[in-house]
Amino acid sequence: MSQESVKPHADALRGAAQARYEVIGALRREQQRLIDEADRIQRAIDALEKEYQDFTTPRPGPTDASPGEAPAQAPSQPPGETPAQTPAQIPAGQ
């Protein structure tokens, strides 16, 4: 193409180039909006998954036992009764 054949269409070509530039700009803005929306949705999903994990993860009970140890238990005896005394606990003379 020579300059002579393009010259009569210069205004149309400039208009087409400007339209192309504007369309690409609008598409990029929409792409960024979609990326931002996807990030917002992903953060919401992550928060819900963490909340679910917090609800379903077993937690140790309120004991002083180390992991893997059974918690200390009080001696079993009926309420209101005192435990039997061992010979070492009986005062002399009884």
C-alpha positions in Angstrom: 0.0 0.0 0.0 1.3 3.4 -0.8 0.7 6.6 0.9 -1.7 7.7 -1.9 -4.0 4.7 -1.4 -4.1 5.1 2.4 -4.4 8.9 2.5 -8.1 9.0 1.6 -8.8 6.6 4.4 -6.5 8.2 7.0 -9.4 9.5 9.1 -11.2 6.1 9.1 -7.9 4.4 10.1 -7.3 6.8 12.9 -10.9 6.3 14.1 -10.5 2.5 13.9 -7.2 2.7 15.8 -8.8 4.9 18.5 -11.8 2.5 18.8 -9.4 -0.5 19.0 -7.4 1.3 21.8 -10.6 2.1 23.7 -11.9 -1.4 23.4 -8.6 -2.9 24.6 -8.6 -0.5 27.6 -12.2 -1.4 28.5 -11.4 -5.1 28.2 -8.4 -4.7 30.5 -10.5 -2.8 33.1 -13.1 -5.5 33.0 -10.4 -8.2 33.3 -9.0 -6.4 36.4 -12.5 -6.1 37.9 -13.0 -9.8 37.4 -9.6 -10.6 38.9 -10.5 -8.4 42.0 -13.8 -10.2 42.3 -12.2 -13.6 42.0 -9.8 -12.6 44.8 -12.6 -11.4 47.0 -14.5 -14.7 46.4 -11.4 -16.7 47.2 -10.9 -14.9 50.4 -14.5 -15.6 51.4 -14.0 -19.3 50.6 -10.8 -19.4 52.6 -12.5 -17.8 55.6 -15.4 -20.3 55.4 -13.0 -23.2 55.1 -11.0 -22.0 58.1 -14.2 -21.5 60.1 -15.3 -25.0 59.2 -11.8 -26.4 60.2 -12.0 -24.6 63.5 -15.4 -26.2 64.2 -14.4 -29.7 63.2 -10.8 -29.9 64.6 -10.7 -31.9 67.8 -9.2 -29.9 70.7 -7.6 -31.3 73.8 -9.6 -31.1 77.0 -8.7 -29.0 80.0 -6.1 -31.3 81.5 -2.4 -31.0 82.5 -1.6 -34.3 80.8 1.0 -34.2 78.1 0.1 -35.5 74.6 -0.1 -39.2 74.7 -0.6 -39.5 78.4 -3.8 -40.4 80.1 -5.2 -37.6 82.3 -4.7 -38.1 86.0 -7.9 -39.4 87.7 -9.0 -39.0 91.3 -9.4 -42.3 93.2 -12.9 -43.7 92.8 -14.9 -43.8 96.0 -18.6 -43.3 96.7 -19.6 -39.8 97.7 -19.5 -39.0 101.4 -17.1 -41.9 102.3 -13.5 -41.5 103.3 -10.9 -43.7 101.8 -9.6 -46.7 103.8 -6.5 -45.9 105.7 -3.3 -47.9 105.1 -1.4 -49.3 108.1 1.1 -46.4 107.8 -1.7 -43.9 108.1 -3.3 -45.4 111.3 -2.1 -43.5 114.4 -0.1 -45.6 116.9 -2.2 -47.2 119.6 -5.3 -47.9 117.6 
